[in-house]
Amino acid sequence: MNKAHSKLNEVRLASRIGYQFKNPELLQLALTHRSVSHKQNYERLEFLGDSLLGMIIANYLYQSYPTENEGRLTRMRATLVRQEALGKIANDLKLSQNLILSTGELKSGGHHRESILADTVEAIIGAIYVDCDDLNLLRSIVLKWYIPYLDHIEPTDQLKDPKSRLQEYLQARKKPLPLYEVVDIQGDAPNQHFTVECMVEGLTVMKGEGTSRRFAEQAVAADILKLLENQSK
């Protein structure tokens, strides 16, 4: 991709996001997957963005639904910040066109992997905040992304983690339980990065990544569960 084309893509993405970065390198970092660089990637921005998103959505729900109790507000928030919801936001923003992935990750379809897209949305939230240091501006940007999904929020019953849901899905169909195996650990504690393979009968072995074994297992379980649910439709 030449520089002119890359710049045009950057301008178009900024327009879709609704924010022009003073420091464009922050946006590039938010789009960079760990497969490209173990040190310069979106993970720290994702950590920040995850907390900011939870706060923004919690505040919106608290202000917008004054008669709802804490339990229902918690379920409503879970509906809006779960991986599937962030995947929809990523698709609305067309982030798959701008992800910076290694050749291997690209070949394996990483630019369409929901877990990566969801992580990138959170990283962009973190990047915007670092760039502008204005929580009110960040809130207005994020809530604009959510406009199509805020009118009719139905609390999800899927508050169980993806690994538990995948196990229950397979048990209900009398299929063997998934097998998880750690195939790679990068870095030193506490800054390690895990890659886990998951084997499910009838499916190609799939991989998940995370900053702990548990997070990596949850990531791959979520991808497999989505695949199985789509196959059953």
C-alpha positions in Angstrom: 0.0 0.0 0.0 1.5 3.4 -1.0 1.7 6.3 1.3 -1.1 8.3 -0.5 -3.5 5.3 -0.2 -2.5 4.7 3.4 -3.1 8.4 4.2 -6.5 8.3 2.5 -7.5 5.3 4.5 -6.4 7.0 7.7 -8.6 10.1 6.8 -11.6 7.9 6.1 -11.2 6.0 9.3 -10.9 9.2 11.3 -14.2 10.4 9.7 -16.0 7.2 10.6 -14.6 7.3 14.1 -15.7 11.0 14.5 -12.3 12.2 15.8 -9.2 13.7 14.2 -6.1 12.7 16.1 -3.5 15.3 17.0 -1.1 12.4 17.3 -1.9 10.0 14.4 0.6 7.5 15.9 -1.8 6.7 18.7 -4.4 5.6 16.1 -1.8 3.5 14.4 -0.9 1.9 17.7 -4.5 1.2 18.5 -4.8 -0.7 15.2 -1.6 -2.7 15.6 -2.1 -6.4 16.7 0.5 -8.1 18.9 1.4 -10.4 15.9 3.2 -7.4 14.4 5.1 -6.3 17.5 5.3 -7.7 21.1 6.1 -4.3 22.4 4.3 -1.8 20.1 0.7 -3.0 19.9 -2.8 -2.1 21.1 -2.9 -4.0 24.3 -2.1 -1.2 26.8 -4.6 1.1 25.0 -7.1 -1.7 25.1 -6.7 -2.0 28.9 -7.4 1.7 29.2 -10.3 1.7 26.7 -12.0 -1.3 28.4 -12.3 0.6 31.7 -13.3 3.9 30.0 -16.0 2.1 28.0 -17.5 0.4 31.0 -17.7 3.8 32.8 -19.2 5.6 29.9 -21.9 2.9 29.4 -22.6 2.6 33.1 -23.1 6.4 33.4 -25.3 6.5 30.3 -27.6 3.7 31.7 -27.6 5.3 35.2 -28.8 8.6 33.8 -31.2 7.2 31.2 -32.9 4.5 33.3 -33.5 6.1 36.7 -36.1 3.4 37.8 -34.0 0.3 36.9 -32.4 -1.6 39.7 -28.7 -2.4 39.9 -29.1 -6.0 38.7 -30.9 -5.0 35.5 -28.5 -2.1 34.9 -25.6 -4.6 35.2 -27.2 -6.9 32.6 -27.9 -4.0 30.3 -24.2 -2.9 30.5 -23.1 -6.4 29.8 -25.2 -6.5 26.7 -23.6 -3.3 25.4 -19.9 -4.0 26.2 -19.7 -7.7 25.4 -17.6 -8.9 22.5 -20.5 -9.4 20.2 -21.6 -5.8 20.7 -18.1 -4.4 20.1 -17.9 -6.5 17.0 -20.9 -4.7 15.6 -19.4 -1.4 16.4 -16.1 -2.5 14.7 -18.1 -3.5 11.6 -19.9 -0.1 11.6 -16.6 1.6 11.7 -15.2 -0.8 9.0 -12.1 -1.5 11.2 -11.2 -4.7 9.4 -10.0 -2.5 6.5 -7.5 -0.8 8.8 -6.2 -3.5 11.1 -2.4 -3.8 11.2 -1.7 -7.6 11.4 1.2 -9.9 10.6 1.1 -11.9 7.3 0.3 -15.0 9.2 -2.6 -13.4 11.1 -4.0 -12.0 7.9 -3.9 -15.4 6.2 -5.8 -16.9 9.1 -8.6 -14.4 8.8 -7.6 -12.2 11.7 -9.0 -9.1 10.1 -12.5 -10.6 10.5 -12.0 -12.2 13.9 -14.5 -10.8 16.4 -12.2 -10.9 19.4 -9.5 -8.8 17.6 -12.1 -6.3 16.3 -13.6 -5.9 19.7 -10.1 -5.4 21.3 -9.4 -2.8 18.6 -12.6 -0.8 19.4 -11.5 -0.6 23.1 -7.9 0.3 22.0 -9.3 3.2 19.9 -11.3 4.4 22.9 -8.1 4.4 24.9 -6.2 6.2 22.1 -8.8 8.9 21.8 -8.7 9.6 25.5 -4.9 9.8 25.6 -4.9 12.1 22.6 -7.6 14.5 23.8 -7.6 14.1 27.6 -11.3 15.1 27.5 -13.7 12.6 29.0 -16.8 14.5 27.9 -15.6 14.6 24.3 -14.8 10.8 24.4 -18.2 10.1 25.9 -20.0 11.9 23.0 -17.9 10.1 20.4 -18.5 6.6 21.9 -22.2 7.2 22.4 -22.6 8.2 18.8 -21.2 4.8 17.8 -23.8 3.2 20.0 -26.8 5.2 18.7 -28.2 2.2 16.6 -28.1 0.0 19.7 -29.4 2.3 22.5 -33.1 2.5 21.8 -34.1 -1.0 22.6 -31.6 -2.5 25.0 -32.5 -6.0 26.1 -30.4 -7.4 28.9 -28.5 -10.5 27.8 -28.9 -13.7 29.8 -25.5 -14.7 28.5 -23.6 -13.4 31.5 -21.7 -16.6 31.7 -18.2 -16.5 30.2 -17.8 -17.9 26.7 -15.9 -21.0 27.9 -18.8 -22.0 30.2 -21.4 -21.3 27.4 -19.4 -23.4 24.9 -19.3 -26.3 27.3 -23.0 -26.1 27.9 -23.7 -25.8 24.2 -21.8 -29.0 23.5 -23.2 -30.9 26.5 -26.7 -30.1 25.4 -26.0 -31.8 22.1 -24.2 -34.7 23.8 -20.9 -33.9 22.1 -17.4 -34.2 23.6 -16.1 -31.3 25.7 -13.6 -29.0 24.1 -9.9 -29.6 24.7 -7.6 -26.6 25.4 -3.8 -26.5 25.0 -1.3 -23.7 25.6 0.9 -23.7 22.5 2.9 -20.5 23.1 3.9 -18.1 25.9 5.7 -14.9 25.0 7.3 -12.6 27.5 8.0 -12.7 31.2 5.6 -12.5 34.1 3.6 -10.4 34.7 3.7 -9.2 31.1 3.1 -12.6 29.4 1.0 -13.3 26.3 -0.6 -16.7 25.8 -1.7 -18.5 22.7 -4.2 -21.4 23.3 -5.5 -24.0 20.8 -9.0 -25.4 21.2 -10.1 -28.7 19.7 -13.8 -29.3 19.2 -15.2 -32.4 17.4 -16.0 -31.6 13.8 -14.2 -28.3 13.7 -10.7 -27.2 12.6 -8.5 -26.4 15.6 -8.8 -22.7 16.4 -6.5 -20.4 18.4 -7.1 -17.7 20.9 -4.7 -15.1 22.5 -4.7 -13.2 25.7 -2.7 -11.8 28.6 -3.4 -14.9 30.6 -4.2 -18.5 29.9 -7.8 -17.9 31.0 -8.3 -14.9 28.7 -6.8 -16.8 25.8 -9.2 -19.7 26.4 -12.2 -17.3 26.7 -11.2 -15.7 23.4 -11.0 -18.9 21.4 -14.2 -20.3 23.1 -16.1 -17.2 22.0 -15.0 -17.6 18.4 -15.9 -21.3 18.3 -19.3 -20.7 19.9 -20.1 -18.0 17.4 -19.1 -20.4 14.5 -21.2 -23.2 15.9 -24.2 -20.9 16.4 -23.9 -19.6 12.9 -23.7 -23.1 11.5 -26.9 -24.1 13.3 -28.9 -21.2 11.8 
